[in-house]
Every structure is written in structure tokens, then in C-alpha cells.
């Protein structure tokens, strides 16, 4: 499932690059490789995990003690 999501993201990124280059009438840059996309999305996943954990810890610390 993750591979499908990465490939779908690569397709969407490539499509947006093609459309923006076509509208700007410039040369097309090469699309990102699958390894670049994979490392980008794994970094995003780690970042959102950190945000989720810190948000949970903040909510727990703000909860009134009963």
C-alpha cells in the first residue's frame, strides 16, 4: 500500500511539473526518483509521528488531575 501511495504521489508531482512547465513554456526538469520520494515521505511520516506524540503529551499534561 505504501508503494502505491508513493507511486501515486510521484505521478501527481510529475503531472504538476509537466503542467506548470507547459504553462510557463520552459524546459521540463527531471521528475524525482522513487528513492527521493521514498525518503521524503518517510521523513514526513516521522515528522507527523513526532507531532502526534508531542500533541498527546501536551494534552496529557494539561489534563486536570482528579
PDB file of N, CA, C and O in Angstrom:
ATOM      1  N   UNK A   1       0.820  -1.195   0.000  1.00  0.00           N
ATOM      2  CA  UNK A   1       0.000   0.000   0.000  1.00  0.00           C
ATOM      3  C   UNK A   1       0.865   1.260   0.000  1.00  0.00           C
ATOM      4  O   UNK A   1       0.546   2.238  -0.677  1.00  0.00           O
ATOM      5  N   UNK A   2       1.965   1.232   0.766  1.00  0.00           N
ATOM      6  CA  UNK A   2       2.849   2.401   0.811  1.00  0.00           C
ATOM      7  C   UNK A   2       3.500   2.651  -0.541  1.00  0.00           C
ATOM      8  O   UNK A   2       3.680   3.797  -0.954  1.00  0.00           O
ATOM      9  N   UNK A   3       3.857   1.551  -1.236  1.00  0.00           N
ATOM     10  CA  UNK A   3       4.469   1.699  -2.558  1.00  0.00           C
ATOM     11  C   UNK A   3       3.472   2.336  -3.517  1.00  0.00           C
ATOM     12  O   UNK A   3       3.840   3.185  -4.329  1.00  0.00           O
ATOM     13  N   UNK A   4       2.214   1.926  -3.423  1.00  0.00           N
ATOM     14  CA  UNK A   4       1.180   2.517  -4.273  1.00  0.00           C
ATOM     15  C   UNK A   4       1.041   4.008  -3.987  1.00  0.00           C
ATOM     16  O   UNK A   4       0.944   4.813  -4.913  1.00  0.00           O
ATOM     17  N   UNK A   5       1.031   4.378  -2.703  1.00  0.00           N
ATOM     18  CA  UNK A   5       0.911   5.790  -2.336  1.00  0.00           C
ATOM     19  C   UNK A   5       2.093   6.602  -2.852  1.00  0.00           C
ATOM     20  O   UNK A   5       1.920   7.727  -3.319  1.00  0.00           O
ATOM     21  N   UNK A   6       3.290   6.033  -2.768  1.00  0.00           N
ATOM     22  CA  UNK A   6       4.485   6.727  -3.253  1.00  0.00           C
ATOM     23  C   UNK A   6       4.418   6.890  -4.764  1.00  0.00           C
ATOM     24  O   UNK A   6       4.751   7.951  -5.292  1.00  0.00           O
ATOM     25  N   UNK A   7       3.989   5.844  -5.461  1.00  0.00           N
ATOM     26  CA  UNK A   7       3.889   5.942  -6.922  1.00  0.00           C
ATOM     27  C   UNK A   7       2.809   6.930  -7.333  1.00  0.00           C
ATOM     28  O   UNK A   7       2.973   7.666  -8.306  1.00  0.00           O
ATOM     29  N   UNK A   8       1.711   6.949  -6.598  1.00  0.00           N
ATOM     30  CA  UNK A   8       0.656   7.910  -6.897  1.00  0.00           C
ATOM     31  C   UNK A   8       1.157   9.334  -6.668  1.00  0.00           C
ATOM     32  O   UNK A   8       0.876  10.230  -7.465  1.00  0.00           O
ATOM     33  N   UNK A   9       1.889   9.540  -5.591  1.00  0.00           N
ATOM     34  CA  UNK A   9       2.449  10.869  -5.320  1.00  0.00           C
ATOM     35  C   UNK A   9       3.442  11.268  -6.405  1.00  0.00           C
ATOM     36  O   UNK A   9       3.464  12.420  -6.839  1.00  0.00           O
ATOM     37  N   UNK A  10       4.266  10.312  -6.842  1.00  0.00           N
ATOM     38  CA  UNK A  10       5.224  10.602  -7.910  1.00  0.00           C
ATOM     39  C   UNK A  10       4.500  10.985  -9.192  1.00  0.00           C
ATOM     40  O   UNK A  10       4.919  11.905  -9.895  1.00  0.00           O
ATOM     41  N   UNK A  11       3.425  10.291  -9.494  1.00  0.00           N
ATOM     42  CA  UNK A  11       2.642  10.608 -10.684  1.00  0.00           C
ATOM     43  C   UNK A  11       2.035  12.006 -10.577  1.00  0.00           C
ATOM     44  O   UNK A  11       2.073  12.776 -11.536  1.00  0.00           O
ATOM     45  N   UNK A  12       1.477  12.332  -9.419  1.00  0.00           N
ATOM     46  CA  UNK A  12       0.873  13.654  -9.239  1.00  0.00           C
ATOM     47  C   UNK A  12       1.912  14.766  -9.300  1.00  0.00           C
ATOM     48  O   UNK A  12       1.663  15.822  -9.880  1.00  0.00           O
ATOM     49  N   UNK A  13       3.073  14.528  -8.702  1.00  0.00           N
ATOM     50  CA  UNK A  13       4.142  15.527  -8.756  1.00  0.00           C
ATOM     51  C   UNK A  13       4.616  15.715 -10.188  1.00  0.00           C
ATOM     52  O   UNK A  13       4.801  16.845 -10.638  1.00  0.00           O
ATOM     53  N   UNK A  14       4.812  14.615 -10.905  1.00  0.00           N
ATOM     54  CA  UNK A  14       5.247  14.706 -12.298  1.00  0.00           C
ATOM     55  C   UNK A  14       4.221  15.438 -13.142  1.00  0.00           C
ATOM     56  O   UNK A  14       4.576  16.262 -13.986  1.00  0.00           O
ATOM     57  N   UNK A  15       2.958  15.141 -12.918  1.00  0.00           N
ATOM     58  CA  UNK A  15       1.902  15.801 -13.674  1.00  0.00           C
ATOM     59  C   UNK A  15       1.872  17.300 -13.384  1.00  0.00           C
ATOM     60  O   UNK A  15       1.706  18.106 -14.299  1.00  0.00           O
ATOM     61  N   UNK A  16       2.032  17.673 -12.127  1.00  0.00           N
ATOM     62  CA  UNK A  16       2.023  19.104 -11.801  1.00  0.00           C
ATOM     63  C   UNK A  16       3.238  19.810 -12.395  1.00  0.00           C
ATOM     64  O   UNK A  16       3.139  20.962 -12.820  1.00  0.00           O
ATOM     65  N   UNK A  17       4.390  19.124 -12.429  1.00  0.00           N
ATOM     66  CA  UNK A  17       5.588  19.710 -13.039  1.00  0.00           C
ATOM     67  C   UNK A  17       5.370  19.907 -14.530  1.00  0.00           C
ATOM     68  O   UNK A  17       5.716  20.952 -15.080  1.00  0.00           O
ATOM     69  N   UNK A  18       4.796  18.905 -15.184  1.00  0.00           N
ATOM     70  CA  UNK A  18       4.538  19.000 -16.624  1.00  0.00           C
ATOM     71  C   UNK A  18       3.572  20.140 -16.919  1.00  0.00           C
ATOM     72  O   UNK A  18       3.799  20.928 -17.837  1.00  0.00           O
ATOM     73  N   UNK A  19       2.503  20.230 -16.149  1.00  0.00           N
ATOM     74  CA  UNK A  19       1.517  21.280 -16.395  1.00  0.00           C
ATOM     75  C   UNK A  19       2.077  22.670 -16.119  1.00  0.00           C
ATOM     76  O   UNK A  19       1.810  23.603 -16.875  1.00  0.00           O
ATOM     77  N   UNK A  20       2.844  22.817 -15.057  1.00  0.00           N
ATOM     78  CA  UNK A  20       3.398  24.138 -14.760  1.00  0.00           C
ATOM     79  C   UNK A  20       4.457  24.528 -15.787  1.00  0.00           C
ATOM     80  O   UNK A  20       4.558  25.697 -16.159  1.00  0.00           O
ATOM     81  N   UNK A  21       5.247  23.555 -16.249  1.00  0.00           N
ATOM     82  CA  UNK A  21       6.253  23.852 -17.270  1.00  0.00           C
ATOM     83  C   UNK A  21       5.588  24.177 -18.601  1.00  0.00           C
ATOM     84  O   UNK A  21       6.057  25.044 -19.338  1.00  0.00           O
ATOM     85  N   UNK A  22       4.503  23.488 -18.905  1.00  0.00           N
ATOM     86  CA  UNK A  22       3.797  23.761 -20.157  1.00  0.00           C
ATOM     87  C   UNK A  22       3.190  25.159 -20.131  1.00  0.00           C
ATOM     88  O   UNK A  22       3.186  25.859 -21.144  1.00  0.00           O
ATOM     89  N   UNK A  23       2.683  25.560 -18.983  1.00  0.00           N
ATOM     90  CA  UNK A  23       2.081  26.890 -18.911  1.00  0.00           C
ATOM     91  C   UNK A  23       3.155  27.978 -18.884  1.00  0.00           C
ATOM     92  O   UNK A  23       2.912  29.094 -19.341  1.00  0.00           O
ATOM     93  N   UNK A  24       4.332  27.667 -18.357  1.00  0.00           N
ATOM     94  CA  UNK A  24       5.415  28.647 -18.305  1.00  0.00           C
ATOM     95  C   UNK A  24       6.276  28.594 -19.560  1.00  0.00           C
ATOM     96  O   UNK A  24       7.116  29.467 -19.778  1.00  0.00           O
ATOM     97  N   UNK A  25       6.067  27.564 -20.392  1.00  0.00           N
ATOM     98  CA  UNK A  25       6.807  27.395 -21.640  1.00  0.00           C
ATOM     99  C   UNK A  25       8.315  27.314 -21.388  1.00  0.00           C
ATOM    100  O   UNK A  25       9.096  28.015 -22.032  1.00  0.00           O
ATOM    101  N   UNK A  26       8.716  26.456 -20.447  1.00  0.00           N
ATOM    102  CA  UNK A  26      10.122  26.266 -20.114  1.00  0.00           C
ATOM    103  C   UNK A  26      10.486  24.804 -20.303  1.00  0.00           C
ATOM    104  O   UNK A  26       9.638  23.979 -20.643  1.00  0.00           O
ATOM    105  N   UNK A  27      11.757  24.494 -20.080  1.00  0.00           N
ATOM    106  CA  UNK A  27      12.194  23.095 -20.158  1.00  0.00           C
ATOM    107  C   UNK A  27      11.687  22.333 -18.945  1.00  0.00           C
ATOM    108  O   UNK A  27      11.547  22.889 -17.855  1.00  0.00           O
ATOM    109  N   UNK A  28      11.416  21.054 -19.153  1.00  0.00           N
ATOM    110  CA  UNK A  28      10.924  20.213 -18.062  1.00  0.00           C
ATOM    111  C   UNK A  28      12.089  19.713 -17.218  1.00  0.00           C
ATOM    112  O   UNK A  28      13.058  19.182 -17.761  1.00  0.00           O
ATOM    113  N   UNK A  29      12.011  19.874 -15.903  1.00  0.00           N
ATOM    114  CA  UNK A  29      13.022  19.249 -15.046  1.00  0.00           C
ATOM    115  C   UNK A  29      12.741  17.751 -14.948  1.00  0.00           C
ATOM    116  O   UNK A  29      11.628  17.298 -15.213  1.00  0.00           O
ATOM    117  N   UNK A  30      13.750  17.002 -14.571  1.00  0.00           N
ATOM    118  CA  UNK A  30      13.527  15.564 -14.430  1.00  0.00           C
ATOM    119  C   UNK A  30      12.700  15.317 -13.175  1.00  0.00           C
ATOM    120  O   UNK A  30      12.906  15.982 -12.160  1.00  0.00           O
ATOM    121  N   UNK A  31      11.765  14.366 -13.232  1.00  0.00           N
ATOM    122  CA  UNK A  31      10.949  14.082 -12.047  1.00  0.00           C
ATOM    123  C   UNK A  31      11.803  13.437 -10.955  1.00  0.00           C
ATOM    124  O   UNK A  31      12.837  12.837 -11.248  1.00  0.00           O
ATOM    125  N   UNK A  32      11.378  13.559  -9.714  1.00  0.00           N
ATOM    126  CA  UNK A  32      12.150  12.949  -8.623  1.00  0.00           C
ATOM    127  C   UNK A  32      12.149  11.428  -8.747  1.00  0.00           C
ATOM    128  O   UNK A  32      11.184  10.825  -9.217  1.00  0.00           O
ATOM    129  N   UNK A  33      13.245  10.831  -8.318  1.00  0.00           N
ATOM    130  CA  UNK A  33      13.333   9.369  -8.373  1.00  0.00           C
ATOM    131  C   UNK A  33      12.486   8.761  -7.257  1.00  0.00           C
ATOM    132  O   UNK A  33      12.080   9.446  -6.319  1.00  0.00           O
ATOM    133  N   UNK A  34      12.234   7.472  -7.382  1.00  0.00           N
ATOM    134  CA  UNK A  34      11.439   6.776  -6.372  1.00  0.00           C
ATOM    135  C   UNK A  34      12.145   6.792  -5.018  1.00  0.00           C
ATOM    136  O   UNK A  34      11.493   6.871  -3.977  1.00  0.00           O
ATOM    137  N   UNK A  35      13.481   6.717  -5.031  1.00  0.00           N
ATOM    138  CA  UNK A  35      14.231   6.774  -3.770  1.00  0.00           C
ATOM    139  C   UNK A  35      14.091   8.140  -3.098  1.00  0.00           C
ATOM    140  O   UNK A  35      13.945   8.225  -1.879  1.00  0.00           O
ATOM    141  N   UNK A  36      14.137   9.209  -3.902  1.00  0.00           N
ATOM    142  CA  UNK A  36      13.973  10.551  -3.336  1.00  0.00           C
ATOM    143  C   UNK A  36      12.586  10.718  -2.730  1.00  0.00           C
ATOM    144  O   UNK A  36      12.440  11.267  -1.638  1.00  0.00           O
ATOM    145  N   UNK A  37      11.572  10.244  -3.440  1.00  0.00           N
ATOM    146  CA  UNK A  37      10.209  10.337  -2.920  1.00  0.00           C
ATOM    147  C   UNK A  37      10.037   9.493  -1.667  1.00  0.00           C
ATOM    148  O   UNK A  37       9.382   9.911  -0.713  1.00  0.00           O
ATOM    149  N   UNK A  38      10.627   8.304  -1.674  1.00  0.00           N
ATOM    150  CA  UNK A  38      10.515   7.417  -0.520  1.00  0.00           C
ATOM    151  C   UNK A  38      11.140   8.056   0.719  1.00  0.00           C
ATOM    152  O   UNK A  38      10.557   8.021   1.803  1.00  0.00           O
ATOM    153  N   UNK A  39      12.326   8.638   0.553  1.00  0.00           N
ATOM    154  CA  UNK A  39      12.970   9.264   1.708  1.00  0.00           C
ATOM    155  C   UNK A  39      12.196  10.503   2.154  1.00  0.00           C
ATOM    156  O   UNK A  39      12.115  10.786   3.349  1.00  0.00           O
ATOM    157  N   UNK A  40      11.631  11.238   1.207  1.00  0.00           N
ATOM    158  CA  UNK A  40      10.828  12.417   1.551  1.00  0.00           C
ATOM    159  C   UNK A  40       9.611  12.017   2.377  1.00  0.00           C
ATOM    160  O   UNK A  40       9.323  12.628   3.406  1.00  0.00           O
ATOM    161  N   UNK A  41       8.889  10.977   1.915  1.00  0.00           N
ATOM    162  CA  UNK A  41       7.677  10.583   2.623  1.00  0.00           C
ATOM    163  C   UNK A  41       7.978   9.894   3.947  1.00  0.00           C
ATOM    164  O   UNK A  41       7.188  10.002   4.885  1.00  0.00           O
ATOM    165  N   UNK A  42       9.106   9.184   4.048  1.00  0.00           N
ATOM    166  CA  UNK A  42       9.446   8.599   5.347  1.00  0.00           C
ATOM    167  C   UNK A  42       9.809   9.708   6.334  1.00  0.00           C
ATOM    168  O   UNK A  42       9.509   9.603   7.523  1.00  0.00           O
ATOM    169  N   UNK A  43      10.451  10.767   5.849  1.00  0.00           N
ATOM    170  CA  UNK A  43      10.731  11.914   6.707  1.00  0.00           C
ATOM    171  C   UNK A  43       9.453  12.590   7.170  1.00  0.00           C
ATOM    172  O   UNK A  43       9.337  12.986   8.330  1.00  0.00           O
ATOM    173  N   UNK A  44       8.490  12.724   6.256  1.00  0.00           N
ATOM    174  CA  UNK A  44       7.196  13.301   6.628  1.00  0.00           C
ATOM    175  C   UNK A  44       6.487  12.445   7.664  1.00  0.00           C
ATOM    176  O   UNK A  44       5.888  12.957   8.609  1.00  0.00           O
ATOM    177  N   UNK A  45       6.566  11.125   7.472  1.00  0.00           N
ATOM    178  CA  UNK A  45       5.908  10.214   8.406  1.00  0.00           C
ATOM    179  C   UNK A  45       6.505  10.369   9.804  1.00  0.00           C
ATOM    180  O   UNK A  45       5.773  10.409  10.793  1.00  0.00           O
ATOM    181  N   UNK A  46       7.833  10.456   9.886  1.00  0.00           N
ATOM    182  CA  UNK A  46       8.487  10.643  11.181  1.00  0.00           C
ATOM    183  C   UNK A  46       8.101  11.985  11.800  1.00  0.00           C
ATOM    184  O   UNK A  46       7.875  12.080  13.006  1.00  0.00           O
ATOM    185  N   UNK A  47       8.028  13.007  10.972  1.00  0.00           N
ATOM    186  CA  UNK A  47       7.670  14.335  11.470  1.00  0.00           C
ATOM    187  C   UNK A  47       6.257  14.333  12.049  1.00  0.00           C
ATOM    188  O   UNK A  47       6.031  14.873  13.132  1.00  0.00           O
ATOM    189  N   UNK A  48       5.306  13.730  11.336  1.00  0.00           N
ATOM    190  CA  UNK A  48       3.935  13.709  11.826  1.00  0.00           C
ATOM    191  C   UNK A  48       3.789  12.804  13.046  1.00  0.00           C
ATOM    192  O   UNK A  48       2.953  13.074  13.909  1.00  0.00           O
ATOM    193  N   UNK A  49       4.579  11.740  13.136  1.00  0.00           N
ATOM    194  CA  UNK A  49       4.557  10.903  14.334  1.00  0.00           C
ATOM    195  C   UNK A  49       5.037  11.712  15.537  1.00  0.00           C
ATOM    196  O   UNK A  49       4.457  11.633  16.620  1.00  0.00           O
ATOM    197  N   UNK A  50       6.105  12.492  15.337  1.00  0.00           N
ATOM    198  CA  UNK A  50       6.608  13.342  16.415  1.00  0.00           C
ATOM    199  C   UNK A  50       5.546  14.353  16.837  1.00  0.00           C
ATOM    200  O   UNK A  50       5.314  14.552  18.029  1.00  0.00           O
ATOM    201  N   UNK A  51       4.899  14.995  15.852  1.00  0.00           N
ATOM    202  CA  UNK A  51       3.856  15.972  16.180  1.00  0.00           C
ATOM    203  C   UNK A  51       2.706  15.331  16.945  1.00  0.00           C
ATOM    204  O   UNK A  51       2.179  15.912  17.893  1.00  0.00           O
ATOM    205  N   UNK A  52       2.324  14.134  16.527  1.00  0.00           N
ATOM    206  CA  UNK A  52       1.219  13.447  17.189  1.00  0.00           C
ATOM    207  C   UNK A  52       1.588  13.090  18.626  1.00  0.00           C
ATOM    208  O   UNK A  52       0.786  13.275  19.541  1.00  0.00           O
ATOM    209  N   UNK A  53       2.813  12.575  18.826  1.00  0.00           N
ATOM    210  CA  UNK A  53       3.245  12.208  20.173  1.00  0.00           C
ATOM    211  C   UNK A  53       3.368  13.434  21.068  1.00  0.00           C
ATOM    212  O   UNK A  53       2.967  13.392  22.232  1.00  0.00           O
ATOM    213  N   UNK A  54       3.917  14.525  20.542  1.00  0.00           N
ATOM    214  CA  UNK A  54       4.073  15.720  21.380  1.00  0.00           C
ATOM    215  C   UNK A  54       2.715  16.349  21.681  1.00  0.00           C
ATOM    216  O   UNK A  54       2.512  16.897  22.765  1.00  0.00           O
ATOM    217  N   UNK A  55       1.790  16.274  20.737  1.00  0.00           N
ATOM    218  CA  UNK A  55       0.444  16.795  20.973  1.00  0.00           C
ATOM    219  C   UNK A  55      -0.262  15.976  22.050  1.00  0.00           C
ATOM    220  O   UNK A  55      -0.943  16.534  22.911  1.00  0.00           O
ATOM    221  N   UNK A  56      -0.101  14.655  22.002  1.00  0.00           N
ATOM    222  CA  UNK A  56      -0.708  13.789  23.010  1.00  0.00           C
ATOM    223  C   UNK A  56      -0.111  14.083  24.385  1.00  0.00           C
ATOM    224  O   UNK A  56      -0.840  14.165  25.373  1.00  0.00           O
ATOM    225  N   UNK A  57       1.206  14.241  24.451  1.00  0.00           N
ATOM    226  CA  UNK A  57       1.860  14.527  25.729  1.00  0.00           C
ATOM    227  C   UNK A  57       1.403  15.871  26.282  1.00  0.00           C
ATOM    228  O   UNK A  57       1.216  16.014  27.490  1.00  0.00           O
ATOM    229  N   UNK A  58       1.224  16.851  25.409  1.00  0.00           N
ATOM    230  CA  UNK A  58       0.761  18.166  25.850  1.00  0.00           C
ATOM    231  C   UNK A  58      -0.654  18.079  26.399  1.00  0.00           C
ATOM    232  O   UNK A  58      -0.967  18.687  27.423  1.00  0.00           O
ATOM    233  N   UNK A  59      -1.512  17.321  25.716  1.00  0.00           N
ATOM    234  CA  UNK A  59      -2.887  17.173  26.208  1.00  0.00           C
ATOM    235  C   UNK A  59      -2.905  16.462  27.554  1.00  0.00           C
ATOM    236  O   UNK A  59      -3.685  16.820  28.437  1.00  0.00           O
ATOM    237  N   UNK A  60      -2.045  15.451  27.716  1.00  0.00           N
ATOM    238  CA  UNK A  60      -1.998  14.723  28.985  1.00  0.00           C
ATOM    239  C   UNK A  60      -1.512  15.629  30.109  1.00  0.00           C
ATOM    240  O   UNK A  60      -2.015  15.550  31.230  1.00  0.00           O
ATOM    241  N   UNK A  61      -0.539  16.490  29.818  1.00  0.00           N
ATOM    242  CA  UNK A  61      -0.006  17.355  30.876  1.00  0.00           C
ATOM    243  C   UNK A  61      -0.990  18.466  31.237  1.00  0.00           C
ATOM    244  O   UNK A  61      -0.950  18.985  32.352  1.00  0.00           O
ATOM    245  N   UNK A  62      -1.872  18.836  30.305  1.00  0.00           N
ATOM    246  CA  UNK A  62      -2.840  19.900  30.576  1.00  0.00           C
ATOM    247  C   UNK A  62      -4.114  19.363  31.217  1.00  0.00           C
ATOM    248  O   UNK A  62      -4.932  20.136  31.715  1.00  0.00           O
ATOM    249  N   UNK A  63      -4.286  18.053  31.209  1.00  0.00           N
ATOM    250  CA  UNK A  63      -5.492  17.452  31.776  1.00  0.00           C
ATOM    251  C   UNK A  63      -5.494  17.647  33.292  1.00  0.00           C
ATOM    252  O   UNK A  63      -4.491  17.375  33.951  1.00  0.00           O
ATOM    253  N   UNK A  64      -6.603  18.112  33.844  1.00  0.00           N
ATOM    254  CA  UNK A  64      -6.648  18.300  35.305  1.00  0.00           C
ATOM    255  C   UNK A  64      -6.563  16.957  36.032  1.00  0.00           C
ATOM    256  O   UNK A  64      -7.158  15.964  35.613  1.00  0.00           O
ATOM    257  N   UNK A  65      -5.826  16.954  37.104  1.00  0.00           N
ATOM    258  CA  UNK A  65      -5.668  15.732  37.907  1.00  0.00           C
ATOM    259  C   UNK A  65      -6.920  15.527  38.753  1.00  0.00           C
ATOM    260  O   UNK A  65      -7.391  16.454  39.412  1.00  0.00           O
ATOM    261  N   UNK A  66      -7.450  14.318  38.729  1.00  0.00           N
ATOM    262  CA  UNK A  66      -8.645  14.041  39.544  1.00  0.00           C
ATOM    263  C   UNK A  66      -8.353  12.971  40.565  1.00  0.00           C
ATOM    264  O   UNK A  66      -9.233  12.602  41.342  1.00  0.00           O
TER     265      UNK A  66
END
